[in-house]
Amino acid sequence: MTKDYNQVFTWYQKGASLGDNYAEWAVAYAYEKGQGVTQSDDEALQWYEKAADNGSTDAMHRLVDAYQNGELSLKVDMDKAAYWFELAN
């Protein structure tokens, strides 16, 4: 069975528009990986931050990694990595 990433992305967008933090995380991941949508680090970062602000520990941990390693077009920022780490734990 193959996944229709476009359709999956549409459903996650609907959930994200309702404030579901898992759906927000999933939208971020889709943007990061380019699954069902054009890949965009900027969009991924915005959605990870939104999901994290809404309590998604998965998004918080992704932001820790991104700030520690300079991923998602970010510069390494250990203060921001520590901030998200503290919130996640």
C-alpha positions in Angstrom: 0.0 0.0 0.0 1.5 3.4 -1.0 0.9 6.5 1.0 -0.7 9.5 -0.7 1.3 12.2 1.1 -0.7 15.0 -0.5 -3.9 13.6 1.1 -2.2 12.9 4.4 -0.8 16.5 4.5 -4.3 17.9 3.8 -5.8 16.0 6.8 -2.9 17.0 9.1 -3.4 20.6 8.0 -7.1 20.4 9.0 -6.1 19.0 12.5 -3.5 21.7 12.9 -6.0 24.4 12.1 -8.0 23.1 15.0 -5.0 23.5 17.3 -4.1 19.8 17.6 -0.4 19.7 18.5 0.2 16.3 17.0 -1.2 17.5 13.7 1.0 20.6 14.0 4.0 18.4 14.5 3.0 16.3 11.5 2.7 19.4 9.3 6.2 20.5 10.4 7.6 17.1 9.7 6.0 17.1 6.2 7.5 20.5 5.4 10.9 19.3 6.7 10.9 16.1 4.6 8.9 17.5 1.6 6.2 14.9 2.0 3.0 16.0 0.3 4.2 19.6 0.2 7.2 21.5 -1.1 10.1 21.1 1.3 10.7 24.2 3.4 12.9 24.6 6.5 11.2 27.9 7.3 7.7 26.4 7.3 8.9 23.4 9.2 10.5 25.6 11.9 7.3 27.7 12.2 5.2 24.6 12.7 7.6 22.9 15.1 7.5 26.1 17.2 3.7 26.3 17.1 3.4 22.6 18.0 6.0 23.0 20.8 4.2 26.1 22.1 1.0 24.0 22.2 2.7 21.3 24.3 4.2 18.8 21.8 7.2 17.3 23.4 8.1 15.7 20.1 8.3 19.2 18.5 10.3 20.4 21.5 12.9 17.6 21.1 13.1 18.3 17.4 13.8 22.0 18.2 16.5 20.9 20.7 18.2 18.9 17.9 17.8 21.6 15.4 19.4 24.3 17.6 22.1 22.0 18.8 23.2 20.9 15.4 22.3 23.9 13.2 19.6 22.1 11.3 16.5 23.5 9.6 18.7 26.4 8.3 19.3 27.5 11.9 22.6 28.6 13.4 23.7 26.7 16.4 22.2 28.3 19.5 22.8 26.3 22.7 20.7 28.7 24.8 17.6 28.0 22.7 18.4 24.3 22.7 18.6 24.4 26.5 15.3 26.4 26.6 13.4 23.7 24.6 15.1 20.9 26.5 14.0 22.3 29.8 10.4 22.6 28.6 10.4 19.1 27.2 11.6 17.5 30.3 
